[in-house]
Amino acid sequence: MRKKKGVITDGLWIRCEACKGSVYKKAMEERLDVCPECNHHFRIPARKRVQITLDEGSFEELWADMRPVDPIEFTDRIGYKERVTKEQEKTGLKEAIIIGLGRIGNKQVIFGVTDSNFIMGSMGSVMGEKIARAAEKAAETRLPLIIVSGSGGGARMQEGMFSLMQMAKTNAAIARLHEAGGIFISVLTDPTMGGVMASYASQGDIIMAEPGALIGFAGPRVIQQTIKKTLPPDFQSAEFLLEHGFLDMIVSRQDLKKELTRIIAYLNGPVVETAEEETEETVEQQADSTVDSDG
């Protein structure tokens, strides 16, 4: 059985449900919400993900005013409109995804993050539209597209078929980006499941994941009950998927920005220094070159 997520208290200490240990809150914050005892990666909100991944102050949100509607007037325990309003008040987001322009290692990118705190990060019409627009903008501007997925809800049932259509829509948009020679880096965090994993999230040119992330389509309990067989240890974990060739790499949260910077520099070339940014070493090299040519 999969271990419960960690619980962050309001005090000085945090209890990690993965290792059952009590960890000093400041130590957790210094490690970007990663347990120093067992390396368990806590789930973090989308805004914090932007803050720790992009260069400081570089994020400019796109399509920020888009918000869900209620196309089929869905009601379960409460109406969909009321549920969306409650989620917006709880998270400060208008939808389960934010996308914008930003810089990583001084390289401009289009950057998106889904947030599992908003209806479990499920994909509705707004999320699908934002991802499709981001892919189109990446193809147009030739900027790398990076999407960090943390969506355990799959397609959003409250929008019915309109939600399921987003799987095909986002796949088609990513396919057009690939045809245009664009770059898409998909980062999978805990959890990335259902329609999100079955569509755009698995279509990256490079697919990386955080350690221990739950990744798959149907949950392990559903699969086990359906096929009536015992699943392998750590089934649908990032480590299991890497071993079986579904991921390119597993990257700890503390190293994610550095790794993305390295990959983008490799794919697009290093940052070109301006005259003002030339170091003393560069000036000395130029001087030595001039002396050699005169000699």
SVG drawing of the C-alpha trace seen along z (x, -y; Angstrom):
<svg xmlns="http://www.w3.org/2000/svg" viewBox="-27 -47 84 60">
<polyline fill="none" stroke="black" stroke-width="0.4" points="0.0,0.0 1.3,-3.4 2.3,-5.6 0.4,-8.7 1.7,-12.1 3.5,-14.1 1.7,-16.5 2.9,-20.0 1.9,-21.4 1.6,-25.1 4.4,-24.7 8.2,-24.4 8.1,-20.7 6.8,-18.8 5.7,-15.2 6.7,-13.1 4.3,-10.3 6.7,-8.5 9.3,-7.9 7.2,-8.8 9.9,-11.2 9.5,-14.7 11.6,-17.2 12.5,-20.8 10.3,-23.0 13.2,-25.4 15.2,-22.4 12.4,-21.3 12.1,-24.8 15.8,-24.9 15.4,-21.6 12.4,-22.9 9.9,-20.8 11.9,-17.6 12.3,-15.5 16.0,-15.5 15.6,-12.1 14.0,-10.0 14.1,-12.3 10.3,-12.3 9.1,-15.0 6.1,-16.9 3.5,-18.2 3.9,-22.0 1.5,-24.6 2.0,-25.9 3.1,-29.4 5.9,-28.0 6.9,-25.7 7.3,-28.8 9.3,-30.6 11.8,-27.8 12.3,-26.8 12.4,-30.1 14.9,-32.9 13.7,-35.4 11.2,-37.9 11.1,-36.5 7.6,-35.0 4.9,-36.7 1.6,-34.9 -0.3,-34.3 -4.1,-34.0 -4.5,-34.6 -8.2,-35.6 -9.4,-32.3 -11.7,-30.4 -14.0,-27.3 -17.7,-27.4 -20.3,-24.8 -21.2,-23.4 -23.3,-20.5 -24.6,-22.0 -23.1,-19.2 -24.0,-18.6 -22.8,-15.9 -22.6,-16.8 -22.5,-20.5 -22.8,-22.2 -19.8,-22.5 -19.9,-26.4 -19.9,-26.4 -17.0,-23.8 -14.9,-25.9 -15.5,-29.0 -14.5,-27.2 -11.3,-25.9 -10.4,-29.4 -10.8,-30.8 -8.7,-28.0 -5.8,-28.1 -5.8,-31.6 -5.9,-30.2 -8.5,-30.6 -7.8,-27.1 -5.6,-24.1 -2.8,-25.3 -0.8,-28.5 1.3,-29.2 3.5,-32.0 6.8,-33.3 9.9,-33.1 13.6,-32.4 15.6,-29.4 19.4,-30.0 18.7,-33.3 17.1,-31.3 13.6,-32.3 11.0,-29.5 7.3,-29.0 6.5,-27.5 3.4,-25.8 2.5,-24.1 -0.6,-22.1 -1.7,-22.2 -3.1,-19.1 -4.7,-21.4 -7.3,-22.6 -9.8,-19.7 -6.8,-17.3 -5.2,-19.1 -7.8,-17.5 -7.9,-18.6 -10.9,-20.6 -11.5,-22.8 -9.5,-25.7 -6.4,-23.6 -6.6,-22.0 -7.0,-25.4 -4.0,-26.9 -1.8,-23.9 -2.8,-24.1 -2.1,-27.8 1.2,-27.3 2.3,-24.7 1.2,-27.0 3.1,-29.9 6.2,-27.7 6.1,-26.7 5.6,-30.4 8.4,-31.8 10.8,-28.8 10.9,-28.8 11.2,-25.6 8.0,-24.5 8.2,-23.1 5.2,-21.8 5.4,-20.5 2.4,-18.1 1.0,-17.3 -2.5,-16.1 -4.1,-13.1 -7.6,-13.8 -7.3,-12.9 -10.0,-14.3 -12.5,-16.4 -15.7,-14.5 -17.7,-17.7 -17.2,-18.8 -18.1,-15.5 -17.1,-15.0 -15.7,-18.5 -13.0,-17.4 -12.2,-14.2 -11.8,-16.2 -8.9,-18.0 -6.8,-14.8 -7.0,-14.8 -6.7,-18.5 -3.5,-18.7 -1.9,-15.7 -2.6,-17.4 -1.1,-20.7 2.1,-18.9 2.3,-17.0 2.2,-20.2 4.9,-21.6 7.1,-18.6 6.5,-18.9 7.6,-22.6 10.9,-21.4 10.0,-22.8 11.1,-21.4 8.8,-20.1 10.1,-19.0 7.6,-17.2 8.3,-17.1 6.1,-14.6 5.5,-15.1 3.4,-13.3 0.8,-12.5 0.5,-12.5 -2.3,-10.2 -5.3,-9.6 -6.1,-11.7 -3.1,-14.0 -0.6,-11.1 -2.5,-9.6 -2.2,-12.8 0.3,-15.7 2.4,-14.7 3.8,-11.6 4.6,-13.3 7.8,-15.2 10.9,-15.2 12.5,-14.7 10.4,-13.3 11.7,-13.6 10.2,-13.0 10.7,-13.7 11.7,-10.8 8.9,-8.6 6.2,-10.3 3.1,-8.2 2.7,-8.1 0.2,-6.1 -3.3,-5.9 -5.6,-4.0 -4.5,-3.7 -2.7,-0.6 -5.6,0.6 -8.0,0.4 -5.6,2.3 -5.0,5.0 -8.7,5.5 -9.3,5.7 -6.6,8.2 -6.7,10.1 -3.0,10.2 -0.4,8.9 1.5,5.9 5.3,5.6 6.8,3.6 6.7,-0.2 4.5,0.3 3.8,-3.1 6.5,-4.8 8.9,-7.1 11.7,-4.6 9.7,-1.7 8.9,-3.7 12.5,-4.7 13.6,-1.1 11.1,-0.1 12.0,-2.8 9.0,-5.2 11.2,-8.1 14.4,-9.6 15.6,-10.6 14.6,-11.2 15.7,-14.5 15.5,-15.7 13.6,-18.9 16.8,-20.7 18.5,-19.8 15.6,-20.4 16.5,-24.0 20.1,-23.2 19.2,-20.2 16.7,-22.1 19.3,-24.8 21.8,-22.2 19.3,-20.6 18.1,-23.9 21.6,-25.1 22.5,-21.8 19.5,-22.0 19.6,-25.7 23.2,-26.6 24.8,-28.6 23.7,-32.1 25.5,-34.7 27.4,-37.2 26.9,-40.8 29.8,-43.3 28.8,-44.4 28.8,-40.9 32.3,-40.0 34.5,-38.8 38.0,-39.8 39.1,-36.4 37.5,-37.0 39.3,-40.4 42.6,-38.8 42.1,-36.0 41.5,-38.7 44.6,-40.6 46.7,-37.4 45.3,-36.7 46.3,-40.2 49.8,-39.8 50.2,-36.4 49.0,-37.8 51.4,-40.7 54.3,-38.3"/>
</svg>
